[in-house]
Amino acid sequence: MSVEFRDVVKRYGNATAVAGVSFTVEAGTLVTLLGPSGCGKTTTLRLIAGLELPSEGRILIAGRDVTNLSATQRDVSMVFQSYALFPHMSVLENVCYGLLRSGIAKAEAAARARDGLKQVGLDGFEARQPSELSGGQQQRVAVARALVLKPSVLLFDEPLSNLDARLRRQMREEIRELQRSLGLTVVYVTHDQQEAMAVSDRIIVMNAGLIEQQGGPRDLYERPATPFLARFMGESTPARGAVRRLDAARVRVRLGEAEIDVADQHAADGDATVAVRPEAITVEPAPGPTGALAGKVAKASYLGTHMEYSITTAAGTLFATCPRVERPLAPGAAVALVLAPRGVIVVGR
Amino acid sequence: MTMSRPALAWSVAGLLAAVTLPWYALQEGLDSGVWLTGLWSSDDYASALGQVAALGRWWLAPVLLALLACVAISLPPLPRERRGTLLLWASGIGLGLLIAQALGIGLRGWTTNWLTALFGELEARQFGIGAGAAVILIALLSLLSIGLALRGAFGGDAFVAGAVTTVAASIVLFTAWPILRILLQAFQDGDGAFMPALLIDRLSTEKIWSLRCLAGGGRCGVAWNTLFLAIACGAGTTALGLAFALIVTRTSFAYKKTLRVLTVLPIITPPFVIGLALILVFGRSGLVNQFLEWSIGVPPTRWIYGFQGVFLAQLFAFTPVAFLVLIGVVEGVSPTLEEASQTLRADRWATFSTVSLPLMRPGLANAFLVGFIESIADFGNPIVLGGDYGVLSTEIYFAVVGAQLDYGRAAALALLLLAFALGAFFLQRRIVGTRSYATISGKGDSGLPSPLPDRARRAAQWVALPWAAITLLLYGFAFVGGLVKVWGRDYTPTLEHYAKAFAVETTADGVIWSGAAWNSFWTTVKLAAIAAPLTAALGLLAAWLLVRQRFAGRSTLEFATMLSFAVPGTVIGVAYVFAFNVPPLEITGTALIIVLCFIFRNMPVGVRAGMAAMSQIDRSLDEASLTLRGRAPQTLMFVVLPLLRPAIVGALVYGFVRAVTTVSAVVFLVTAEYELATTYIILRVINGDYGLAIAYSCALIVLMLAVILLIQLAVGERRLGRRAPQAQGGRA
């Protein structure tokens, strides 16, 4: 079911955690609230759950006004960062908990809980205590516990932050898989932009209690609206350059001696800060083709799948990745940088 | 949007009570049934409807109208907020007018002159409120809570709203109101005229503030005496309590179980037993003096009477309370953090002093506060052992019962005591602040509590074990004291004291409980058994609200729960008599007033223990339950309470034991019909009948031991899923 925020504000005394936020989460999609810590994303999630009630504004779930309903009265479940498994109950009792509270008979609840555990690949663990499970298993129990209630909206509060990297990728794929196959509406909070891009249909980026920008992962990555977003979504290095408008849809960006024509509708003529994505830079040994940016390798690291270079240029020090690991360039080597237009973004003055 | 069922249910319940239950309290009691025929038109027995319609008591009509309005508001489909606002107005006005008429019209018409001037003379008289009025009051309070919750207050949860209203209303009624009544006395002269300057007169005497004892010679004022004693007692009990808690939870000491029972012993003792035992050992004709006189010819001294005697007795009496508070705190420190510290190059001592102890700091501050307040509120020990060392509570007692009979002075001194309690309370908040160290988290915990470092273990054992030995010795003497004819003169063994108290005869007519103690014994057991679960329930509910809910007035409520604890029993007792012997709440001389006194005197310890334990349970566990369709009461029942078992045991035990052992508060409330064990024993002591007093006290101790074991068995231990030490390495 859909979730809608209309001008929601949440204040704690004098501090404002959410400063007027409006958005809609379409039914059956996974939307991520992304932002640095303290940006208000977790408060927003708790407002959806009903664990906090807004100071101003309205909240609608499935078209129904739930603004002043408590958590229990909303058809919403949540997976907590700490998992919040009840330490005095077995795995099965944990998963049964919500079903029993909904008034479902014991036998039926146990059967549905077993199904839920099977869904997350944990059959056979019913009698264990939470303390006897690994982190990933605890996470799955928490997901199963929320899932068996078939909630209108499922909420995840940084669910992967306590897991190691490999498990994190596996778990996020499993969560996405479950969401797609069951057609769930999911709101997901994270501070990790890669995680957000990997799982989301749409991403809402928050900063200082406000929405900075929202859209699909591709929109946000390729067309960040603010310098904050360009820094926060994916890697980029800021460079100094000059902009000249060619027509309504295109500008010519000048970085050192290089000139690149970039799709852009807003930038004004003159000096500008330009974000350059590392993967948009092709590193050639000097002298490269005409129109390339000359530079010198400052640092080089070998990462197996690719090389990482820091390169000093007339437009500033740029960070570049290069898939050609077979003939790496040593620090001090003169290079020419070819810049692909999709990775050159004008972000401000 | 459709009708609101809980609101409708409460409105209808209120209306039913307004029709079928008598409004005023009955002389005969509700179970007599005499009122059934008089519900419509009898002056004494009529219901609210009858009072208004048949007897012309028009001032009760707004209450009925408010209930009718609530029915009307509950039925039609209305938006939540609109319904909430309307309910709030209807029930609020109803409540306001209900209280106004109860306070405004008393036994002789209008209670104040300006009301008479305004409305003219009133012929009618009002007695205390009865069953009907009580039910309607509760219904209106519930409707008020529902209205607040509908408007989004208290997280939109009607249960939380109702719980806050219940706790707040009962504290206002049974703590704040009586104290207010007695404090008004501080500003009034003997005839009841209002004279603010009197308070300053009463408080600025040499007897209160003198500091001559520091300058050598002379005595200090009672205010300083009280403070010195309380600080010493708070620090001493906290240190001893911590030592015991550490030995029991963090060492492999072989007799832990014994130690646990031993430290509970002083709690279950009526306060004057320790005093009596200390006198048997150190008094003029006590063992120590007799031995010294016999061996080296030192004449007997009165060394025990004074600061040192009271301090010793209070240490014995209150260390176990600190122990109860601290054992939960020590158990709650997460082993993972200690293990983390040890992997960070900290040895056991560094871990203990830089990680474990700081984590316990909120708990330590709590324990100190409890010791401090227990000490300033203590009455039994200073009166038995104080001698010339007067403290505020005894001073108040003498002002009330002594030849002076000066209620105003007593009230002024009570104000001073309150100020001390307030000071301690705010100091504690400043130091601990709102910091909480959540150490029982929702993440499956692993790790084992690390054993104490040797230095700390040795220190704890050096302190705690001799203390335990002395305690044992004292109890031994007290026990023997009940088995000899006359202590100090005739040590012939005898059972006659027990026979006198607890004789049971079998005759042709059946069993006759002919012992002198049986009557007060059964009354005590009955009233304490009623009060203990109510005390624990109210205390833990309040703790849960204070720790877990955010609402306006939270810190006011927290302070209010502490208030009755800070007021010495003597004052509370007088205040209860004073506030509740006139309408609207006329319950003096009943068992109800004793039970209420028990509950509101002892609840604060339940609140503190509950808060200490609850602030160590991760908040997200509650929230998980709420998002899993567990309503607030279910969350409390299935998640919070099972994790709170040690605190429940503590609160139940404390509620029962304090009800049995309390003296000062109830000495004003008992009647011939409802005589309590402690007041009976005190009478025996005053008559010099030490043998019977000690025998009775021993019987009480046995009773309370049995009850504690029963409660432990019934509530059980908390299952936390932490591995037991033997299972170490069991998980590959």
Interface residues (C-beta under 8 A of the other chain):
Chain A: A49 G50 L51 E52 L53 T67 N68 L69 S70 A71 T72 Q73 V76 S77 M78 F80 Q81 S82 Y83 A84 L85 F86 P87 H88 Y97 G98 R101 S102 Q129 P130 S131 E132 L133 G135 Q138 R145 A146 L149 L155 N162
Chain B: R80 E81 L150 R151 G152 G155 G156 D157 I440 S441 G442 K443 G444 D445 S446 D618 S620 L621 E623 A624 S625 L626 T627 L628 R629 G630 R631 A632 Q634 F638 V639 P642 L643 R718 R719 L720 G721 R722 R723 R731
